[in-house]
């Protein structure tokens, strides 16, 4: 482990700790908003990824520990005192799947962190904003695989992803085209809309990352 890895770990754990404090101490009485705030804002770890120089540090020390942590704070936790403290609204294992996504993407794409970032953006900003807007403003409902979603939420996810993908890819200095961003956002939105039980934190992130990888190779950007 080298200094950059240590700095990356400090930033990740420090940032998540700050988010937890804000979520619990200041937003705790707004349960759904608090959880979605956490869900969305954790996505900002994608801007910390370039600090890491060692794949196993990012994968096993920065990402993987959150699988255990989020499970212990889920409704399925064996530790009663912290049970159900940080679950994704509506799906008890939502943030566990979130952590699994980050870990798997880090394992496979450490040398291409922008691909990890695309996946994180889809499940944090995209999925999180879709849920927030859908809960408050969703009027046109649909249910494909057992979960009720809204057209307003899905449109929000697509638009938010178009903007955030532009920010992410610009930040990482990699080429992109509007077509690539549009296809990635569309695939992630469709997967979020048809995936039940909080598993959209897996399908949207993996789907977005895989689509970007395929599109980038296809049009050779």
DOSEZA-594836 format. One line per field, with one value per residue: residue number from 1; x, y, z of N, C-alpha, C, O in turn; residue in three letters. Coordinates in steps of 0.001 Angstrom, whole numbers, plus 500000, padded with zeros to 6 digits. Layout:
% residues N
num: (NUM:...)
nu: (X:...)
nv: (Y:...)
nw: (Z:...)
cau: (X:...)
cav: (Y:...)
caw: (Z:...)
cu: (X:...)
cv: (Y:...)
cw: (Z:...)
ou: (X:...)
ov: (Y:...)
ow: (Z:...)
residu: (ala:...)
This chain:
% residues 221
num: (1:2:3:4:5:6:7:8:9:10:11:12:13:14:15:16:17:18:19:20:21:22:23:24:25:26:27:28:29:30:31:32:33:34:35:36:37:38:39:40:41:42:43:44:45:46:47:48:49:50:51:52:53:54:55:56:57:58:59:60:61:62:63:64:65:66:67:68:69:70:71:72:73:74:75:76:77:78:79:80:81:82:83:84:85:86:87:88:89:90:91:92:93:94:95:96:97:98:99:100:101:102:103:104:105:106:107:108:109:110:111:112:113:114:115:116:117:118:119:120:121:122:123:124:125:126:127:128:129:130:131:132:133:134:135:136:137:138:139:140:141:142:143:144:145:146:147:148:149:150:151:152:153:154:155:156:157:158:159:160:161:162:163:164:165:166:167:168:169:170:171:172:173:174:175:176:177:178:179:180:181:182:183:184:185:186:187:188:189:190:191:192:193:194:195:196:197:198:199:200:201:202:203:204:205:206:207:208:209:210:211:212:213:214:215:216:217:218:219:220:221)
nu: (500845:500541:501187:499164:497060:496416:495552:493320:491690:491258:489807:487507:486349:486138:484431:482072:481445:480802:478506:476821:476493:475161:472864:471724:471657:470688:468802:467278:464564:463172:462579:462501:463614:466080:467368:467468:468982:471437:471883:472163:474232:476465:477397:479276:481760:482910:484496:486722:488112:490444:492566:493511:496080:496444:494958:493819:493519:491571:489455:489173:489600:488506:485989:484715:484372:482058:480004:479596:479117:476775:475016:474886:473520:471086:467608:467910:469892:471874:472501:470797:470755:471633:470116:468296:469055:470206:469067:468074:465392:462406:463537:465195:467825:468990:471183:473193:473446:474271:476843:478026:478020:479869:482190:482573:482816:485135:486980:487124:487597:489655:491834:490550:489029:486955:484966:484069:483090:480985:479172:478684:477542:475125:473698:473624:473199:471363:469410:468760:467686:465552:463911:463338:461969:459941:458521:457448:456303:455366:452909:452065:451988:453743:454108:456144:457699:456904:457539:456413:456853:457432:456599:457449:459587:461322:461881:463182:465464:466756:467339:468870:471033:472119:473216:474966:476671:478026:479429:480983:482534:483883:485336:487081:488471:488087:487171:483912:480599:477444:475688:476688:476400:473626:472676:473768:472508:469840:469731:470404:468241:466054:466702:466582:463866:462684:463678:463263:462909:465016:467219:467936:470078:472166:471663:471333:473789:475778:474775:474957:477756:478685:477412:478548:481208:480952:479853:481859:483942:482802:482329:484796:485852)
nv: (498810:502219:505799:507230:505377:505165:507772:507762:505878:507257:509452:508164:506761:508862:510616:509050:508668:511298:511655:509731:510816:513220:512138:510659:512397:514904:514520:512454:512335:512479:509912:508460:510391:510783:508313:508171:510431:509586:507422:508694:510610:509115:508277:510119:509148:508283:510268:510079:507862:508036:508438:506035:503629:500945:497903:496007:497387:499346:497603:495673:496977:499539:499303:496653:496276:497736:496136:494290:496169:497592:495459:494740:496915:496676:495524:492819:492308:490644:491995:493584:496201:497984:497399:497874:500522:501722:500950:500756:502658:500929:498529:496154:495248:496964:498857:497109:495646:497784:498236:495816:496070:498189:496976:494729:496001:497471:495413:494356:496515:498211:499454:501030:503343:505076:503508:502134:504394:505156:503063:503449:506001:505463:503876:505484:508483:508350:506181:506891:509541:508985:507488:509358:511450:509936:509021:511400:512859:511044:509988:508490:505225:502083:498533:496003:493770:493219:495320:498584:501236:504576:506567:509191:509083:507405:508922:511032:509698:509043:511625:512779:511029:511506:514048:513642:511643:513032:514832:513021:511612:513717:514585:512418:512622:511161:510142:510782:510538:512127:510116:507781:508416:508686:506097:504549:505752:505190:502350:501791:503042:501546:499028:499639:500116:497637:495848:494076:494236:495777:494991:496524:498085:496516:495663:498087:499398:497520:497125:499706:500141:497994:498575:501061:500212:498451:500157:502113:500593:499786:502114:503085:505169)
nw: (500000:499148:499661:498174:498047:500750:501220:499550:500875:503285:502355:501256:503493:505306:503945:503619:506304:507086:505524:506705:509247:508645:507466:509604:511864:511043:509051:509858:510648:508347:506802:504248:502502:503745:503386:500608:500090:501124:499421:496917:497332:498135:495762:494937:495505:493226:492239:493730:493032:491256:492995:493956:493680:493719:492929:494701:497020:496469:495785:497916:500344:500199:498885:499264:502174:502712:501928:504009:506068:505217:505126:507826:508751:507664:507327:507681:509418:511896:514145:516424:517467:515510:513377:510360:509877:507672:505296:501857:500804:500658:499822:501494:501095:499351:499479:500051:497678:496145:497207:496500:493717:493297:494296:492572:490068:490585:490846:488250:486544:487397:486139:484354:485460:484794:483770:486015:487278:485603:486070:488832:488755:487451:489312:491527:491203:488994:489519:492142:491949:490265:491934:494002:492601:491457:493741:494741:492612:490770:488629:486492:486500:486300:486195:485793:486578:489158:490853:491502:489383:488070:485198:485212:487020:485609:483304:484531:485500:483093:482025:484100:484099:481557:481938:484144:483196:481221:482868:484385:482432:481287:483503:483830:481532:479169:475836:474416:473056:472235:471429:472602:475355:475404:474715:476792:479025:478372:478346:481036:482304:481348:482424:485165:485349:484891:486690:489693:493371:494510:493134:491049:491632:491012:488328:486860:487267:486390:483823:482691:482774:481176:478748:478076:477720:475535:473569:473357:472325:469953:468379:468513:470268)
cau: (500000:501348:500491:497937:496017:496015:494771:492038:490896:490853:488754:486292:485730:485784:483264:480893:481124:480107:477162:476042:476154:474121:471657:471133:471485:469981:467708:466707:463099:462637:463184:462723:464556:467388:467971:467783:470117:472624:472006:472652:475476:477581:477908:480403:483038:483496:485512:487886:488754:491793:493599:493996:497117:496529:493622:493238:493149:490257:488427:488962:489665:487619:484629:484133:483892:480718:479026:479302:478560:475388:474191:474676:472596:469869:466592:468289:471072:471792:472794:469528:470911:471840:469289:467396:469487:470714:468568:467523:463952:461595:464223:466101:469212:469351:472526:474130:473672:475043:478240:478495:478283:481130:483287:482772:483338:486521:487802:487290:487939:490509:492671:489653:488130:485786:483904:483521:482346:479724:478286:478297:476632:473801:472961:473510:472474:470236:468397:468332:466803:464327:463084:462871:460965:458804:457730:456772:455570:454978:451466:451874:452648:453816:454599:456524:458222:456523:457783:455732:457716:456666:457185:458146:460859:462184:462342:464167:466703:467424:467860:469938:472202:472735:474029:476044:477651:478860:480336:481901:483477:484735:486239:488114:489210:487971:486281:482515:479704:476066:475045:477127:475739:472200:472432:474069:471432:468605:469836:470330:466876:465196:467019:466028:462416:462181:464341:462563:463505:466266:468305:468319:471405:473096:471407:471579:475217:476486:474281:475532:479188:478869:476972:479590:482373:480628:479677:483167:484697:482131:482557:486224:486116)
cav: (500000:503421:506972:507576:504445:505562:508996:507363:505257:508318:510227:507359:506516:510148:511138:508248:508970:512588:511425:509014:511771:514106:511345:510238:513478:516062:514140:511216:512342:512326:508594:508151:511356:510524:507149:508511:511356:508747:506628:509552:511302:508162:508179:511028:508438:508063:511299:509740:506669:508225:508458:504684:503094:499488:497371:495291:498372:499878:496565:494936:497836:500696:498948:495430:496371:498310:495053:493833:497265:497855:494314:494827:498012:496392:494823:491414:492279:489878:492916:494278:497616:498808:496836:498755:501907:502326:500218:501544:502749:499992:497266:496034:494969:497842:499403:495979:495440:498966:497975:494701:496611:498932:496026:493933:496889:497789:494231:494106:497695:499122:500223:501899:503805:505758:502506:502007:505619:505097:502172:504098:507098:504921:503382:506506:509651:507982:505416:507638:510629:508378:507112:510575:512117:509026:508992:512679:513372:509988:509799:507425:504067:500823:497408:494976:492551:493124:496589:499714:502351:505637:507109:510419:508678:506859:510047:511744:508929:509201:512984:512954:510275:512213:515138:513147:510931:514068:515320:511947:511319:514902:514539:511407:512971:510129:510572:510345:511176:512138:508835:506852:508773:508406:504654:504099:506228:504481:500964:501814:503401:500386:497994:500079:500011:496259:494994:494182:493869:496478:494471:497506:498596:495654:495645:499402:499722:496622:497375:500961:499939:497099:499279:502035:499469:497946:501293:502746:499730:499694:503300:503378:506486)
caw: (500000:499041:500213:497452:498482:502107:501072:498990:501942:504216:501698:501142:504796:505885:503238:503965:507700:507081:504985:507714:510317:508113:507269:510873:512833:510522:508156:510374:510771:506992:506584:502839:501929:504348:502741:499219:500157:501285:498197:495836:497643:498174:494400:494729:495650:491894:492009:494561:492474:490688:494028:494248:492795:493884:492682:495830:498039:496100:495781:499169:501529:500041:498444:499835:503552:502789:501776:505367:506852:504832:505533:509272:509014:506908:508121:507844:510280:513148:515250:516587:517818:514320:512307:509603:510005:506443:504137:500770:500982:499901:499584:502622:500722:498242:499599:499999:496249:495748:497585:495670:492379:493322:494503:491355:489031:490942:490573:486822:485749:488152:485214:483589:486513:484251:483613:487371:487554:484843:486813:490081:488422:487120:490476:492571:490722:488145:490238:493321:491550:489737:493082:494672:491766:491312:494969:494976:491471:489851:488409:485502:487095:485570:486992:484820:487218:490564:491522:490870:489004:487415:483976:485575:487606:484562:482479:485354:485516:481794:481887:485082:483645:480430:482474:485007:482369:480614:483917:484754:481349:481177:484654:483594:480331:478138:474748:474478:472094:472733:471170:473645:476603:475267:474753:478155:479894:478026:478822:482498:482675:481082:483412:486449:485296:484812:487680:490979:494657:494799:492304:490036:491975:490286:486890:486244:487279:485482:482474:482212:482549:480031:477537:477725:477228:474198:472658:473156:471440:468659:467577:468666:470816)
cu: (500882:500522:499192:496778:495498:495148:493381:491127:490395:489702:487447:485601:485334:484517:481995:480475:480363:478673:476268:475599:475032:472801:470950:470776:470598:468777:466947:465198:462408:463190:463490:463745:465966:468095:468334:468916:471417:472920:472632:474045:476685:478196:479096:481759:483692:484568:486786:488703:490156:492903:494243:495001:497182:495129:493006:492858:491766:489166:488113:489016:488732:486184:484014:483659:482481:479636:478602:478628:477092:474472:473884:473684:471295:468838:466940:469478:470859:472047:471597:469691:471108:471008:468402:467780:469852:470208:468031:466017:463215:462239:465346:467552:469708:470770:473595:474471:474522:476535:478838:478852:479626:482316:483597:483355:484799:487456:488115:487839:488805:491333:491867:488612:486898:484635:483248:482619:481009:478711:477786:477304:475221:473027:472816:472662:471209:469112:467866:467373:465501:463372:462507:461747:459727:457911:456905:455862:455050:453476:451190:452672:452725:454460:454879:456934:457933:456781:457077:456737:456837:457393:457975:459521:461831:462729:463408:465494:467461:468082:469022:471196:472883:473669:475221:477081:478580:479876:481407:482958:484399:485770:487390:488883:489179:486987:484856:481758:478309:475355:475422:476416:474253:471878:472678:472944:470136:468621:469708:468923:465923:465438:466478:464517:461880:462767:463693:463488:464836:467437:468701:469650:472506:472907:471726:473064:476004:476073:474878:477014:479437:478489:478005:480799:482143:480520:481012:484020:484124:482416:483979:486480:487279)
cv: (501242:504629:507343:506672:504826:506814:508685:506752:506305:509126:509442:507211:507823:510708:510377:508499:510284:512425:510716:509945:512698:513358:511026:511413:514611:515705:512917:511180:512261:511016:508328:509093:511109:509377:507436:509523:510572:507992:507459:510085:510366:508018:509078:510372:508199:509107:511054:508611:506904:508260:507091:504220:501572:498886:496741:496240:498944:498818:496026:495784:499045:500288:497784:495558:496942:497268:494562:494923:497511:496679:494376:495932:497866:495703:493361:491245:491407:490758:493849:495786:498524:498328:497923:500223:502547:501607:501170:501506:501783:498637:497111:495814:495884:498361:498312:495686:496585:498717:496839:495202:497312:497979:495253:494799:497248:496629:494093:495301:498700:500015:501127:502474:504544:504777:502218:503204:505650:504217:502795:505227:506590:504526:504431:507674:509255:507311:506198:508761:510105:508040:508342:511249:511242:509001:510256:513099:512291:509770:508640:506203:502903:499765:496250:493668:492505:494366:497706:500828:503410:506132:508373:510114:508183:507962:510843:511017:509115:510568:513245:512230:510935:513312:514604:512347:511919:514587:514268:511725:512505:514916:513561:511638:511911:510597:510059:511054:511214:510808:507819:507142:508438:506933:504102:504504:505467:503051:500911:502115:502238:499293:498360:499875:498596:495330:495167:494018:494549:496007:495423:498169:497730:495807:496977:499717:498832:496875:498635:500793:499085:497790:500306:501321:498995:499085:501952:501922:499708:500911:503851:504818:506410)
cw: (500000:499491:499497:497851:499862:502059:500519:500038:502933:503624:501644:502490:505485:505263:503616:505416:507818:506577:506002:508840:509857:507991:508579:511773:512329:509652:508661:510430:509406:506421:505116:502209:502450:503640:501294:499124:500246:499999:497071:496126:497761:496782:494128:494972:494293:491570:492824:493936:491918:491726:494224:493201:492814:493813:493918:496965:497728:496254:497166:500438:501431:499753:499227:501290:503687:502525:503160:506184:506510:505178:507023:509628:508233:507801:508401:508802:511514:514374:515434:516788:516610:513141:511685:509703:508671:505203:503093:500868:500069:499710:500603:502267:499605:498313:499684:498533:495673:496006:496775:494275:492325:493440:493227:490239:489313:490638:489084:486049:486501:487236:484281:484552:486013:484019:484966:487658:486821:485575:488104:489809:488144:488361:491568:492085:489943:488899:491436:492982:490966:490870:493778:493884:491624:492540:495143:493827:490520:489776:487461:485952:486109:486455:486045:485491:488715:491385:490767:490620:488334:486181:484272:486175:486558:483655:483230:485353:484206:481677:482849:484637:482452:480926:483262:484219:481672:481629:484229:483674:481084:482296:484422:482295:479254:477070:474958:473357:472706:472523:472242:474956:476556:475371:476159:479105:479637:478550:480342:482978:482469:482123:484795:486483:485334:485861:489050:492183:494963:493975:491188:490368:491384:488782:486230:486184:486325:484030:481881:481875:481308:478729:477110:477115:475796:473191:472335:472201:470024:467790:467728:469130:471795)
ou: (501853:499311:498221:495644:494292:494142:492387:489937:489245:488737:486387:484412:484312:483637:480964:479283:479389:477741:475094:474469:474071:471748:469725:469705:469845:467841:466070:464599:461206:464151:464627:464632:466936:469284:469377:469717:472378:474063:473520:474932:477813:479371:479852:482796:484893:485440:487796:489870:491010:494074:495407:494798:497897:494226:491813:491983:490902:488090:486949:488534:488225:485254:482925:482618:481789:478473:477412:477675:476257:473296:472760:473072:470501:469163:466328:469997:469783:471836:471421:468854:470786:471184:467840:466909:469817:470859:467583:465427:463383:461529:466328:468435:470733:471495:474769:475638:475381:477375:480011:479871:480429:483328:484761:484282:485609:488595:489237:488477:488703:491514:492439:487434:485899:483467:482029:481527:480012:477539:476606:476333:474239:471832:471969:471520:470123:467987:466668:466352:464451:462169:461322:460699:458601:456687:455780:454777:454356:452849:450211:453892:451891:455253:453956:456564:458638:456291:457135:457392:455658:458622:459027:460500:463020:463901:464405:466543:468675:469243:470027:472301:474110:474770:476350:478264:479779:481048:482591:484149:485556:486940:488534:489841:490141:486071:484639:482230:478010:474520:474567:475889:473685:470917:471899:472480:469414:467639:468979:468455:465075:464491:465974:463955:460748:462402:463581:464672:465697:468536:469667:470286:473651:473866:472325:473554:476808:476905:475263:477474:480295:479165:478313:481348:483025:481043:481274:484736:484856:482711:484332:487209:487666)
ov: (501320:504518:507730:507133:504810:506912:509264:507061:506251:509443:509988:507500:507882:511211:510986:508538:510374:512995:511059:509864:512933:513876:511110:511425:515207:516495:512401:510116:512006:511021:508002:508658:511209:509466:507001:509480:510859:507932:506986:510024:510789:507679:508834:510968:507941:508870:511732:508429:506035:508124:507007:504395:500973:499300:496909:495933:499018:499095:495927:495362:499525:500865:497912:494991:496662:497489:494435:494651:497627:496873:494100:495889:498803:495331:492734:490141:491430:490324:494797:496563:499711:498809:498767:501089:503771:501651:502270:500434:501818:497666:497852:496157:495607:498316:498569:495501:496364:498956:496883:494803:497067:498155:495135:494380:497321:496837:493754:495125:499904:501200:501897:502125:504633:505164:502074:503055:506122:504574:502685:505391:507210:504804:504285:507831:509769:507809:506175:508925:510719:508279:508368:511577:511737:508963:510196:513634:512609:509405:507910:506160:502762:500073:495598:492587:491826:494468:497768:501302:503177:506124:508615:510799:508497:507940:511272:511646:509322:510670:513850:512754:510918:513488:515057:512382:511670:514765:514590:511658:512326:515223:513844:510922:511769:511364:509030:512041:510424:510411:507081:506233:507965:506550:503290:503687:505135:502590:500073:501518:501970:498703:497498:499507:498370:494156:496294:493707:493953:496551:495179:498754:498167:496049:497005:500237:499329:496845:498653:501244:499409:497616:500421:501773:499118:498984:502309:502475:499624:500772:504896:505577:507424)
ow: (500753:499683:500146:497980:500111:502761:500957:500094:503370:504319:501951:502620:506168:505963:503900:505719:508564:507144:506145:509321:510589:508364:508664:512380:513099:509530:507968:510278:509324:505652:504774:501475:501699:503332:500808:498190:499532:499546:496362:495275:497510:496645:493187:494679:494218:490734:492635:494284:492092:491371:494618:492000:492011:494541:494171:497774:498602:496783:497556:501488:502445:500316:499786:501623:504665:502861:503449:506915:507407:505485:507441:510695:508147:508928:509266:508961:512113:515506:514669:516330:516673:512022:512382:509622:508539:504159:503417:501001:498850:499452:500574:503053:498984:497319:499418:498186:494820:495138:496403:493713:491424:492762:492841:489545:488389:490219:488707:485011:486269:487519:483510:484465:486728:484065:485055:488208:487367:485689:488437:490548:488552:488463:492450:492518:490209:488919:491715:493650:491153:490772:494110:494441:491666:492417:495639:494052:489555:490771:487613:485797:485214:487345:485556:485033:489462:492509:489539:491548:488066:486113:483679:485878:486604:483282:482649:485219:484214:481280:482475:484779:482358:480405:483073:484558:481547:481299:484324:483977:480703:482066:484775:482001:478498:477364:475599:472793:473601:473336:472731:475598:477541:476037:476660:479901:480577:479132:480874:483947:483320:482642:485514:487515:485761:485925:489530:492046:495611:494090:490466:489491:491270:488049:485155:485181:485537:483124:480712:480826:480486:477715:475924:476110:474946:472081:471186:471367:469038:466603:467180:468492:472374)
residu: (unk:unk:unk:unk:unk:unk:unk:unk:unk:unk:unk:unk:unk:unk:unk:unk:unk:unk:unk:unk:unk:unk:unk:unk:unk:unk:unk:unk:unk:unk:unk:unk:unk:unk:unk:unk:unk:unk:unk:unk:unk:unk:unk:unk:unk:unk:unk:unk:unk:unk:unk:unk:unk:unk:unk:unk:unk:unk:unk:unk:unk:unk:unk:unk:unk:unk:unk:unk:unk:unk:unk:unk:unk:unk:unk:unk:unk:unk:unk:unk:unk:unk:unk:unk:unk:unk:unk:unk:unk:unk:unk:unk:unk:unk:unk:unk:unk:unk:unk:unk:unk:unk:unk:unk:unk:unk:unk:unk:unk:unk:unk:unk:unk:unk:unk:unk:unk:unk:unk:unk:unk:unk:unk:unk:unk:unk:unk:unk:unk:unk:unk:unk:unk:unk:unk:unk:unk:unk:unk:unk:unk:unk:unk:unk:unk:unk:unk:unk:unk:unk:unk:unk:unk:unk:unk:unk:unk:unk:unk:unk:unk:unk:unk:unk:unk:unk:unk:unk:unk:unk:unk:unk:unk:unk:unk:unk:unk:unk:unk:unk:unk:unk:unk:unk:unk:unk:unk:unk:unk:unk:unk:unk:unk:unk:unk:unk:unk:unk:unk:unk:unk:unk:unk:unk:unk:unk:unk:unk:unk:unk:unk:unk:unk:unk:unk:unk:unk:unk:unk:unk:unk)
